[in-house]
Amino acid sequence: MVSRKSRLDFQVEKTENLFRFLLRKKRDGIQNSLVRPLYQEALKSLFFVAVLLIDTLIPLEMYRDILSPFNIVVSLVVLGIFLYIEFRLYNSYWGKKGRWSIEKYKKPSETTSEERKM
């Protein structure tokens, strides 16, 4: 006899799978941050703080200073320009082909661990 699962069982399984996925992603993120040198992780955090400050304060100041019909458009355009520049900067340093890419630090450590096993 086949047992039927209720809707509640399906929801519990989905929630458990979601928590497993999030825990795995968190563990992978922590392991990746331990591979890179500490100063690069600190600069990455400072970059995010600077991005948050720039992306909130400057468009809000533009919104406040410019006359009413154009203030929303100008602040959104300025925000878009800043986001584009910040995205390009992030990819040039921490992206897949960036200067401080995580792949550049994983490859030497993987080869040394394989050499130790032999």
Secondary structure, DSSP 4 states (H G I P E B T S, - for coil): -PPPPPHHHHHHHHHHHHHHHHHHHHHHHHHHHHHS-HHHHHHHHHHHHHHHHHHHHHHHHHHHHS-HHHHHHHHHHHHHHHHHHHHHHHHHHHSTTSTT-HHHHHHHHHHHHHHHH-
